[in-house]
Every structure is written in C-alpha cells, then in structure tokens.
C-alpha cells in the first residue's frame, strides 16, 4: 500500500518522468496505430520499427551526440526510407507486400546491429546506452525526453484531429477519396509521417522489437468494443496510456522488472480480455449467440413439425409422440428432448403420456414459423422465378431470420397470398 501511495503521489521525480513519458508514448502510438490497423498495415509498423535502428546508429556516428532530437532525426530518415522502399518494391516488382516488408525489415535490422556493434567497438566514450533501443529502457527517460514525448504526442493528436475526416476516408475507401478530389498522395505522406514519428518516439520506451505491439495491440483491443472510428481512437488511446501506467507501476514496485515489456504484457492482457469478453464482438458473446441461435432454430423446427403433423390430421388438438416427430423430421434424439423441455418450460407445449401438442400460446408461434416459410417460398416462386422443388431448402434457412418488418414487406409485395407454391394454406 505504501508503494502504491508513493507511486500515485508522484513524489519521486524519476517515477513522474517515466510514468508520464510512457503514458504519452502509449497514447500517441496507439492513436496513430488505429489507422495502420484499419489500413491493414500492421506489419509495415513492425518493419519501420526495426528499420529505424540503423538511422539512430548513423545519426550518432555522424554527430557523436545522443541528443533525442538528433537520434529522432536519424530514426525518421531511416523509417521514411524503409517505407519508401517497401512501396517501391511492391509497385515495381512482382514481390508481394509481405515479402517486401520481410526483406526491408531483415536488411535494415541486420545493418543496424552491425552499426551498433561497430560503435561499441570504436571506443567512443559516449556510446553507452545506444543498445537500449533494441529492447527499450523506459527507466532512462529524462526531463528533456519527457518534454519531447509530450510535444510529439500533442502534435500527433493535433494532426489526427485536423485531418480526421480525410484519414477516415483514406483508411476505408482511398479510391472514393481520389474521386472526390482529395490529395490522396499527400494525405498518405502525412499519415505515413506521423506513423514513423510515433514509432521513432516510442522505441526508447519499448525498443524496436516490441514497438509494433505498442502501435497495433491497442487498436486490436479497442476494435472489439466499438464500430465507431472516433470511439475507437479514444479507447485505443486510453488503453495505450493505461498500459504505460501499469508498466511503470510494476517496474517501480519491482525494480528488476523492465518497464517496456510489462507495457506490452499489460496491453496483451487487455487485448485478450477484449477479444474474449467484449459484449458484441467477443468470442464468449459469439459462442453464446450461436448457442441461442441453435436453440431458436431447434425449437422453431419442433413447433413447425407439430403444426405440420396437426395439419396433416386436420386437427391441432391431437397429441404426437416423439417417434412421430422423429419420423416426420430427422431430429437428433437428444436435441429433440432438449428442445421439448425448452418449449414445455415456455408453456408452448402441452405434455401428456401420449405425446405433445401445441398450447394456446404455442400455436400462434408455430403458425408464424410456417407462415414465414411459405411466404418466402411464394416470394422465391413468384419474384425470383424459381421452381417449386428448388425453394424449400432456402426457405428452411431464411424462415428463422425474417424480422416482422420483412414479413410486412413480403405480405404487401405478395398481396396476402392464401396458398404457397405447393398449394398449402398460409396460416394468418
């Protein structure tokens, strides 16, 4: 508890610099990364992060300075060169984008390792710390670094705010943006530039190896919660900032734990939770909806089978056994028992020793299912001109998803027909 209070109070200057720095880095990278994610350029971010390494090494070799501005300048040049080469190789050769990305990533990263090794063996007195760009060292953030991160983060957010509509159209439909007369090439240049800038800013915290995770993972997590781009950007930014806070706190309470990897681990935990448990797009919710849909289809098929049996005997007051239901329709015996229990619980069935029949509340529901089936068959026959023996399988599927609005349109379109294509009455 004392550690938590000390961390929250920001009484330790180093804790304050590291926490605020990683939060701004996480927020800006996550927000920019949403557009890379939507444009399906996730691997490009990884390639740029690795390609930045030789730019940092070359900037140091030319200036013998570890100033953040100097190193960031070298990183931006290398990142832009890597992005240009990826696009040039893809456009002017038969190589696919993933091949070009892998080629540039490996060549630039290998060159960067060679240059760092050469610097370490050169005997330069101020070369210590350059290797931290490989895996990151957020604990080394200084007040001057923090000012740069805040300034860059605000610039990135301001550019996204100013060009939000253009970036949105470019991410979803660049061809339409071109038709509207928007300067697509310039917009791509701006979007690519802020992506490179976000990566160049964040590598000191998490390193070139993990930077792609800081760029893409928040967008993946946020996408599970919303379909709105504005909300996506906000949620992703919050996830990025929160991961910086968590990583800094873990590193503060356990000094042997590195900050950068824990930022990525916290982001991964958020992404896994979002993918599994988000209410609309989560896997758990998806499995639950699939289970509900299977149950709905099963119970509706049982109701329809009981109605057909009663229709054949010209009475809905007769009881029908499980054997008769199985003979009428190929149900799985266990599934049939399950469906009958569900319908009995809803009071849509009346159960006796002799079998089952539709209740007063179950009969209208069965009539609805049969009506939708036969209306759809009528529509396929009259409007789509399909033969009568070809329409039944399609109607078996569609009847379960026809909404009341669509039913009303079908009735209006078909003028309330009395018989289906098989000359069976349509129940109203």
CORDA-V54431 format. One record per pair of residues at least 24 apart in sequence whose C-alpha atoms are under 10 Angstrom apart, sorted by sequence separation. I is the first residue (numbers start at 0). J is the second residue. If there is no record, write none. Layout:
i=I j=J
i=I j=J
This chain:
i=50 j=74
i=51 j=75
i=53 j=77
i=54 j=78
i=162 j=186
i=166 j=190
i=215 j=239
i=239 j=263
i=241 j=265
i=242 j=266
i=301 j=325
i=304 j=328
i=371 j=395
i=372 j=396
i=374 j=398
i=50 j=75
i=51 j=76
i=52 j=77
i=53 j=78
i=81 j=106
i=108 j=133
i=165 j=190
i=213 j=238
i=214 j=239
i=217 j=242
i=241 j=266
i=242 j=267
i=303 j=328
i=372 j=397
i=373 j=398
i=48 j=74
i=50 j=76
i=51 j=77
i=52 j=78
i=54 j=80
i=81 j=107
i=213 j=239
i=239 j=265
i=240 j=266
i=242 j=268
i=369 j=395
i=371 j=397
i=372 j=398
i=375 j=401
i=47 j=74
i=50 j=77
i=51 j=78
i=162 j=189
i=238 j=265
i=239 j=266
i=242 j=269
i=301 j=328
i=368 j=395
i=371 j=398
i=372 j=399
i=47 j=75
i=49 j=77
i=50 j=78
i=51 j=79
i=162 j=190
i=238 j=266
i=241 j=269
i=300 j=328
i=370 j=398
i=371 j=399
i=48 j=77
i=49 j=78
i=50 j=79
i=51 j=80
i=78 j=107
i=213 j=242
i=301 j=330
i=369 j=398
i=371 j=400
i=372 j=401
i=47 j=77
i=48 j=78
i=50 j=80
i=51 j=81
i=77 j=107
i=159 j=189
i=213 j=243
i=300 j=330
i=320 j=350
i=324 j=354
i=368 j=398
i=371 j=401
i=382 j=412
i=390 j=420
i=391 j=421
i=47 j=78
i=50 j=81
i=158 j=189
i=159 j=190
i=238 j=269
i=318 j=349
i=319 j=350
i=320 j=351
i=323 j=354
i=324 j=355
i=367 j=398
i=368 j=399
i=371 j=402
i=375 j=406
i=378 j=409
i=382 j=413
i=46 j=78
i=47 j=79
i=49 j=81
i=50 j=82
i=158 j=190
i=238 j=270
i=318 j=350
i=319 j=351
i=320 j=352
i=321 j=353
i=322 j=354
i=371 j=403
i=374 j=406
i=377 j=409
i=378 j=410
i=381 j=413
i=387 j=419
i=388 j=420
i=47 j=80
i=48 j=81
i=297 j=330
i=318 j=351
i=319 j=352
i=320 j=353
i=321 j=354
i=368 j=401
i=387 j=420
i=388 j=421
i=44 j=78
i=47 j=81
i=159 j=193
i=301 j=335
i=318 j=352
i=319 j=353
i=320 j=354
i=321 j=355
i=371 j=405
i=375 j=409
i=378 j=412
i=386 j=420
i=387 j=421
i=46 j=81
i=47 j=82
i=155 j=190
i=158 j=193
i=300 j=335
i=318 j=353
i=319 j=354
i=320 j=355
i=371 j=406
i=374 j=409
i=375 j=410
i=378 j=413
i=46 j=82
i=298 j=334
i=302 j=338
i=317 j=353
i=318 j=354
i=319 j=355
i=320 j=356
i=370 j=406
i=374 j=410
i=377 j=413
i=155 j=192
i=156 j=193
i=297 j=334
i=298 j=335
i=301 j=338
i=302 j=339
i=317 j=354
i=318 j=355
i=319 j=356
i=43 j=81
i=44 j=82
i=47 j=85
i=155 j=193
i=297 j=335
i=300 j=338
i=301 j=339
i=317 j=355
i=318 j=356
i=319 j=357
i=371 j=409
i=375 j=413
i=43 j=82
i=46 j=85
i=154 j=193
i=155 j=194
i=204 j=243
i=298 j=337
i=299 j=338
i=316 j=355
i=317 j=356
i=318 j=357
i=367 j=406
i=371 j=410
i=374 j=413
i=377 j=416
i=380 j=419
i=381 j=420
i=294 j=334
i=297 j=337
i=298 j=338
i=302 j=342
i=316 j=356
i=317 j=357
i=380 j=420
i=152 j=193
i=155 j=196
i=297 j=338
i=298 j=339
i=301 j=342
i=315 j=356
i=316 j=357
i=374 j=415
i=377 j=418
i=378 j=419
i=379 j=420
i=43 j=85
i=151 j=193
i=155 j=197
i=296 j=338
i=297 j=339
i=298 j=340
i=315 j=357
i=316 j=358
i=374 j=416
i=377 j=419
i=378 j=420
i=294 j=337
i=295 j=338
i=298 j=341
i=299 j=342
i=305 j=348
i=315 j=358
i=373 j=416
i=374 j=417
i=376 j=419
i=377 j=420
i=152 j=196
i=294 j=338
i=297 j=341
i=298 j=342
i=373 j=417
i=374 j=418
i=375 j=419
i=376 j=420
i=377 j=421
i=151 j=196
i=152 j=197
i=302 j=347
i=373 j=418
i=374 j=419
i=376 j=421
i=151 j=197
i=213 j=259
i=217 j=263
i=220 j=266
i=295 j=341
i=302 j=348
i=373 j=419
i=374 j=420
i=216 j=263
i=219 j=266
i=220 j=267
i=223 j=270
i=294 j=341
i=309 j=356
i=315 j=362
i=372 j=419
i=373 j=420
i=152 j=200
i=212 j=260
i=219 j=267
i=220 j=268
i=221 j=269
i=222 j=270
i=308 j=356
i=309 j=357
i=373 j=421
i=377 j=425
i=148 j=197
i=151 j=200
i=210 j=259
i=213 j=262
i=217 j=266
i=220 j=269
i=221 j=270
i=223 j=272
i=224 j=273
i=370 j=419
i=373 j=422
i=209 j=259
i=210 j=260
i=212 j=262
i=213 j=263
i=216 j=266
i=217 j=267
i=219 j=269
i=220 j=270
i=223 j=273
i=224 j=274
i=305 j=355
i=306 j=356
i=373 j=423
i=209 j=260
i=212 j=263
i=215 j=266
i=216 j=267
i=219 j=270
i=220 j=271
i=222 j=273
i=223 j=274
i=305 j=356
i=306 j=357
i=373 j=424
i=374 j=425
i=148 j=200
i=205 j=257
i=208 j=260
i=211 j=263
i=212 j=264
i=216 j=268
i=217 j=269
i=218 j=270
i=219 j=271
i=220 j=272
i=221 j=273
i=222 j=274
i=223 j=275
i=224 j=276
i=225 j=277
i=305 j=357
i=373 j=425
i=374 j=426
i=43 j=96
i=46 j=99
i=47 j=100
i=50 j=103
i=51 j=104
i=54 j=107
i=147 j=200
i=148 j=201
i=204 j=257
i=205 j=258
i=206 j=259
i=209 j=262
i=210 j=263
i=213 j=266
i=216 j=269
i=217 j=270
i=220 j=273
i=221 j=274
i=223 j=276
i=224 j=277
i=225 j=278
i=226 j=279
i=372 j=425
i=373 j=426
i=42 j=96
i=43 j=97
i=46 j=100
i=49 j=103
i=50 j=104
i=53 j=107
i=56 j=110
i=57 j=111
i=60 j=114
i=204 j=258
i=205 j=259
i=206 j=260
i=209 j=263
i=212 j=266
i=213 j=267
i=216 j=270
i=219 j=273
i=220 j=274
i=223 j=277
i=224 j=278
i=225 j=279
i=226 j=280
i=302 j=356
i=370 j=424
i=371 j=425
i=42 j=97
i=45 j=100
i=46 j=101
i=49 j=104
i=50 j=105
i=52 j=107
i=53 j=108
i=56 j=111
i=60 j=115
i=204 j=259
i=205 j=260
i=212 j=267
i=216 j=271
i=219 j=274
i=222 j=277
i=223 j=278
i=224 j=279
i=225 j=280
i=302 j=357
i=306 j=361
i=369 j=424
i=370 j=425
i=371 j=426
i=40 j=96
i=43 j=99
i=44 j=100
i=45 j=101
i=46 j=102
i=47 j=103
i=48 j=104
i=49 j=105
i=50 j=106
i=51 j=107
i=52 j=108
i=53 j=109
i=54 j=110
i=55 j=111
i=56 j=112
i=59 j=115
i=144 j=200
i=203 j=259
i=204 j=260
i=205 j=261
i=221 j=277
i=223 j=279
i=224 j=280
i=306 j=362
i=369 j=425
i=370 j=426
i=40 j=97
i=43 j=100
i=46 j=103
i=47 j=104
i=49 j=106
i=50 j=107
i=51 j=108
i=52 j=109
i=53 j=110
i=54 j=111
i=56 j=113
i=57 j=114
i=60 j=117
i=202 j=259
i=205 j=262
i=220 j=277
i=223 j=280
i=224 j=281
i=305 j=362
i=369 j=426
i=370 j=427
i=42 j=100
i=43 j=101
i=46 j=104
i=49 j=107
i=50 j=108
i=52 j=110
i=53 j=111
i=56 j=114
i=57 j=115
i=60 j=118
i=201 j=259
i=204 j=262
i=205 j=263
i=222 j=280
i=223 j=281
i=306 j=364
i=307 j=365
i=367 j=425
i=368 j=426
i=369 j=427
i=42 j=101
i=45 j=104
i=46 j=105
i=48 j=107
i=49 j=108
i=50 j=109
i=52 j=111
i=53 j=112
i=55 j=114
i=56 j=115
i=59 j=118
i=70 j=129
i=144 j=203
i=223 j=282
i=302 j=361
i=303 j=362
i=306 j=365
i=307 j=366
i=366 j=425
i=367 j=426
i=43 j=103
i=47 j=107
i=48 j=108
i=49 j=109
i=50 j=110
i=51 j=111
i=52 j=112
i=53 j=113
i=54 j=114
i=55 j=115
i=56 j=116
i=63 j=123
i=65 j=125
i=302 j=362
i=305 j=365
i=306 j=366
i=366 j=426
i=367 j=427
i=43 j=104
i=46 j=107
i=47 j=108
i=50 j=111
i=53 j=114
i=56 j=117
i=57 j=118
i=63 j=124
i=64 j=125
i=65 j=126
i=167 j=228
i=302 j=363
i=303 j=364
i=304 j=365
i=365 j=426
i=366 j=427
i=42 j=104
i=46 j=108
i=49 j=111
i=52 j=114
i=53 j=115
i=56 j=118
i=63 j=125
i=64 j=126
i=65 j=127
i=167 j=229
i=302 j=364
i=303 j=365
i=306 j=368
i=307 j=369
i=52 j=115
i=60 j=123
i=63 j=126
i=65 j=128
i=140 j=203
i=302 j=365
i=303 j=366
i=306 j=369
i=363 j=426
i=65 j=129
i=137 j=201
i=139 j=203
i=140 j=204
i=301 j=365
i=302 j=366
i=303 j=367
i=363 j=427
i=137 j=202
i=138 j=203
i=139 j=204
i=163 j=228
i=299 j=364
i=300 j=365
i=302 j=367
i=303 j=368
i=304 j=369
i=59 j=125
i=60 j=126
i=135 j=201
i=136 j=202
i=137 j=203
i=138 j=204
i=163 j=229
i=299 j=365
i=302 j=368
i=303 j=369
i=59 j=126
i=135 j=202
i=136 j=203
i=137 j=204
i=298 j=365
i=302 j=369
i=303 j=370
i=134 j=202
i=135 j=203
i=136 j=204
i=137 j=205
i=299 j=367
i=300 j=368
i=132 j=201
i=133 j=202
i=134 j=203
i=135 j=204
i=136 j=205
i=137 j=206
i=160 j=229
i=299 j=368
i=300 j=369
i=303 j=372
i=56 j=126
i=59 j=129
i=132 j=202
i=133 j=203
i=134 j=204
i=135 j=205
i=136 j=206
i=299 j=369
i=131 j=202
i=132 j=203
i=133 j=204
i=134 j=205
i=135 j=206
i=131 j=203
i=132 j=204
i=133 j=205
i=134 j=206
i=135 j=207
i=56 j=129
i=130 j=203
i=131 j=204
i=132 j=205
i=133 j=206
i=134 j=207
i=135 j=208
i=159 j=232
i=55 j=129
i=56 j=130
i=129 j=203
i=131 j=205
i=132 j=206
i=133 j=207
i=134 j=208
i=135 j=209
i=131 j=206
i=132 j=207
i=133 j=208
i=134 j=209
i=135 j=210
i=56 j=132
i=67 j=143
i=68 j=144
i=130 j=206
i=131 j=207
i=132 j=208
i=133 j=209
i=134 j=210
i=52 j=129
i=55 j=132
i=66 j=143
i=67 j=144
i=133 j=210
i=52 j=130
i=66 j=144
i=68 j=147
i=52 j=132
i=67 j=147
i=156 j=236
i=51 j=132
i=52 j=133
i=67 j=148
i=49 j=132
i=49 j=133
i=48 j=133
i=300 j=395
i=108 j=207
i=296 j=395
i=299 j=398
i=300 j=399
i=108 j=208
i=296 j=396
i=299 j=399
i=296 j=398
i=296 j=399
i=295 j=399
i=296 j=400
i=137 j=243
i=292 j=399
i=83 j=191
i=292 j=400
i=79 j=188
i=82 j=191
i=137 j=246
i=138 j=247
i=82 j=192
i=137 j=247
i=79 j=191
i=138 j=250
i=78 j=191
i=79 j=192
i=82 j=195
i=137 j=250
i=138 j=251
i=310 j=423
i=78 j=192
i=81 j=195
i=310 j=424
i=79 j=194
i=21 j=137
i=78 j=194
i=79 j=195
i=138 j=254
i=20 j=137
i=21 j=138
i=75 j=192
i=78 j=195
i=79 j=196
i=20 j=138
i=75 j=193
i=77 j=195
i=78 j=196
i=17 j=136
i=18 j=137
i=21 j=140
i=75 j=194
i=76 j=195
i=138 j=257
i=17 j=137
i=18 j=138
i=20 j=140
i=75 j=195
i=76 j=196
i=78 j=198
i=137 j=257
i=138 j=258
i=16 j=137
i=17 j=138
i=19 j=140
i=20 j=141
i=24 j=145
i=27 j=148
i=31 j=152
i=74 j=195
i=75 j=196
i=78 j=199
i=136 j=257
i=137 j=258
i=138 j=259
i=16 j=138
i=17 j=139
i=18 j=140
i=20 j=142
i=23 j=145
i=27 j=149
i=30 j=152
i=74 j=196
i=75 j=197
i=77 j=199
i=135 j=257
i=136 j=258
i=137 j=259
i=16 j=139
i=17 j=140
i=75 j=198
i=76 j=199
i=134 j=257
i=135 j=258
i=136 j=259
i=137 j=260
i=14 j=138
i=16 j=140
i=17 j=141
i=20 j=144
i=21 j=145
i=24 j=148
i=27 j=151
i=28 j=152
i=31 j=155
i=72 j=196
i=74 j=198
i=75 j=199
i=135 j=259
i=136 j=260
i=13 j=138
i=15 j=140
i=16 j=141
i=17 j=142
i=20 j=145
i=23 j=148
i=24 j=149
i=27 j=152
i=30 j=155
i=31 j=156
i=34 j=159
i=71 j=196
i=74 j=199
i=75 j=200
i=134 j=259
i=135 j=260
i=137 j=262
i=13 j=139
i=14 j=140
i=16 j=142
i=19 j=145
i=20 j=146
i=22 j=148
i=23 j=149
i=26 j=152
i=27 j=153
i=30 j=156
i=73 j=199
i=74 j=200
i=134 j=260
i=13 j=140
i=15 j=142
i=16 j=143
i=17 j=144
i=18 j=145
i=19 j=146
i=20 j=147
i=21 j=148
i=22 j=149
i=23 j=150
i=24 j=151
i=25 j=152
i=27 j=154
i=28 j=155
i=31 j=158
i=71 j=198
i=72 j=199
i=13 j=141
i=16 j=144
i=17 j=145
i=20 j=148
i=21 j=149
i=23 j=151
i=24 j=152
i=27 j=155
i=28 j=156
i=31 j=159
i=71 j=199
i=74 j=202
i=12 j=141
i=13 j=142
i=16 j=145
i=19 j=148
i=20 j=149
i=23 j=152
i=27 j=156
i=30 j=159
i=38 j=167
i=70 j=199
i=71 j=200
i=12 j=142
i=15 j=145
i=16 j=146
i=19 j=149
i=22 j=152
i=23 j=153
i=26 j=156
i=37 j=167
i=70 j=200
i=38 j=169
i=39 j=170
i=71 j=202
i=20 j=152
i=34 j=166
i=37 j=169
i=38 j=170
i=34 j=167
i=37 j=170
i=38 j=171
i=67 j=200
i=36 j=170
i=37 j=171
i=38 j=172
i=34 j=169
i=35 j=170
i=38 j=173
i=34 j=170
i=67 j=203
i=33 j=170
i=34 j=171
i=51 j=195
i=55 j=199
i=44 j=191
i=47 j=194
i=48 j=195
i=51 j=198
i=52 j=199
i=47 j=195
i=51 j=199
i=48 j=197
i=49 j=198
i=44 j=194
i=48 j=198
i=52 j=202
i=43 j=194
i=44 j=195
i=47 j=198
i=48 j=199
i=51 j=202
i=47 j=199
i=44 j=197
i=45 j=198
i=48 j=201
i=49 j=202
i=44 j=198
i=48 j=202
i=52 j=206
i=35 j=190
i=52 j=207
i=34 j=190
i=35 j=191
i=51 j=207
i=34 j=191
i=49 j=206
i=50 j=207
i=48 j=206
i=49 j=207
i=31 j=190
i=35 j=194
i=48 j=207
i=49 j=208
i=31 j=191
i=34 j=194
i=47 j=207
i=48 j=208
i=49 j=209
i=32 j=193
i=46 j=207
i=48 j=209
i=49 j=210
i=31 j=193
i=32 j=194
i=45 j=207
i=46 j=208
i=48 j=210
i=49 j=211
i=31 j=194
i=45 j=208
i=47 j=210
i=48 j=211
i=30 j=194
i=31 j=195
i=45 j=209
i=46 j=210
i=47 j=211
i=28 j=193
i=31 j=196
i=32 j=197
i=45 j=210
i=46 j=211
i=27 j=193
i=28 j=194
i=31 j=197
i=32 j=198
i=44 j=210
i=45 j=211
i=48 j=214
i=27 j=194
i=28 j=195
i=30 j=197
i=31 j=198
i=44 j=211
i=45 j=212
i=28 j=196
i=29 j=197
i=43 j=211
i=44 j=212
i=27 j=196
i=28 j=197
i=42 j=211
i=44 j=213
i=45 j=214
i=27 j=197
i=28 j=198
i=41 j=211
i=44 j=214
i=45 j=215
i=26 j=197
i=27 j=198
i=28 j=199
i=41 j=212
i=44 j=215
i=25 j=197
i=28 j=200
i=24 j=197
i=27 j=200
i=28 j=201
i=41 j=214
i=42 j=215
i=24 j=198
i=27 j=201
i=41 j=215
i=25 j=200
i=40 j=215
i=41 j=216
i=24 j=200
i=25 j=201
i=23 j=200
i=24 j=201
i=23 j=201
i=24 j=202
i=36 j=214
i=37 j=215
i=24 j=203
i=25 j=204
i=32 j=211
i=35 j=214
i=36 j=215
i=21 j=201
i=24 j=204
i=25 j=205
i=32 j=212
i=34 j=214
i=35 j=215
i=36 j=216
i=20 j=201
i=24 j=205
i=32 j=213
i=33 j=214
i=34 j=215
i=36 j=217
i=37 j=218
i=21 j=203
i=28 j=210
i=32 j=214
i=33 j=215
i=36 j=218
i=37 j=219
i=21 j=204
i=28 j=211
i=29 j=212
i=31 j=214
i=32 j=215
i=33 j=216
i=35 j=218
i=36 j=219
i=20 j=204
i=21 j=205
i=28 j=212
i=29 j=213
i=30 j=214
i=31 j=215
i=32 j=216
i=33 j=217
i=34 j=218
i=28 j=213
i=29 j=214
i=30 j=215
i=32 j=217
i=33 j=218
i=37 j=222
i=27 j=213
i=28 j=214
i=29 j=215
i=32 j=218
i=33 j=219
i=36 j=222
i=17 j=204
i=26 j=213
i=27 j=214
i=28 j=215
i=29 j=216
i=30 j=217
i=31 j=218
i=32 j=219
i=25 j=213
i=26 j=214
i=29 j=217
i=30 j=218
i=33 j=221
i=24 j=213
i=25 j=214
i=28 j=217
i=29 j=218
i=33 j=222
i=24 j=214
i=28 j=218
i=29 j=219
i=26 j=217
i=37 j=228
i=25 j=217
i=29 j=221
i=34 j=228
i=33 j=228
i=33 j=231
i=34 j=232
i=33 j=232
i=32 j=232
i=30 j=231
i=31 j=232
i=30 j=232
i=33 j=235
i=29 j=232
i=30 j=233
i=32 j=235
i=33 j=236
i=29 j=233
i=30 j=234
i=31 j=235
i=32 j=236
i=27 j=232
i=29 j=234
i=30 j=235
i=31 j=236
i=26 j=232
i=29 j=235
i=30 j=236
i=26 j=233
i=28 j=235
i=29 j=236
i=30 j=237
i=26 j=234
i=27 j=235
i=28 j=236
i=29 j=237
i=30 j=238
i=26 j=235
i=27 j=236
i=29 j=238
i=30 j=239
i=25 j=235
i=26 j=236
i=27 j=237
i=29 j=239
i=25 j=236
i=26 j=237
i=28 j=239
i=29 j=240
i=24 j=236
i=25 j=237
i=26 j=238
i=27 j=239
i=28 j=240
i=23 j=236
i=25 j=238
i=26 j=239
i=27 j=240
i=22 j=236
i=25 j=239
i=26 j=240
i=22 j=237
i=24 j=239
i=25 j=240
i=26 j=241
i=22 j=238
i=23 j=239
i=24 j=240
i=25 j=241
i=26 j=242
i=22 j=239
i=23 j=240
i=25 j=242
i=26 j=243
i=21 j=239
i=22 j=240
i=23 j=241
i=25 j=243
i=21 j=240
i=22 j=241
i=24 j=243
i=25 j=244
i=20 j=240
i=21 j=241
i=22 j=242
i=23 j=243
i=19 j=240
i=21 j=242
i=22 j=243
i=23 j=244
i=18 j=240
i=21 j=243
i=22 j=244
i=18 j=241
i=20 j=243
i=21 j=244
i=22 j=245
i=19 j=243
i=20 j=244
i=21 j=245
i=22 j=246
i=18 j=243
i=19 j=244
i=21 j=246
i=22 j=247
i=17 j=243
i=18 j=244
i=21 j=247
i=17 j=244
i=18 j=245
i=20 j=247
i=18 j=246
i=19 j=247
i=17 j=246
i=18 j=247
i=17 j=247
i=18 j=248
i=16 j=247
i=17 j=248
i=15 j=247
i=14 j=247
i=17 j=250
i=18 j=251
i=14 j=248
i=17 j=251
i=14 j=250
i=14 j=251
i=21 j=258
i=25 j=262
i=13 j=251
i=21 j=259
i=25 j=263
i=18 j=258
i=22 j=262
i=6 j=247
i=7 j=248
i=17 j=258
i=21 j=262
i=25 j=266
i=6 j=248
i=3 j=248
i=6 j=251
i=2 j=248
i=5 j=251
i=6 j=252
i=3 j=251
i=2 j=251
i=3 j=252
i=2 j=252
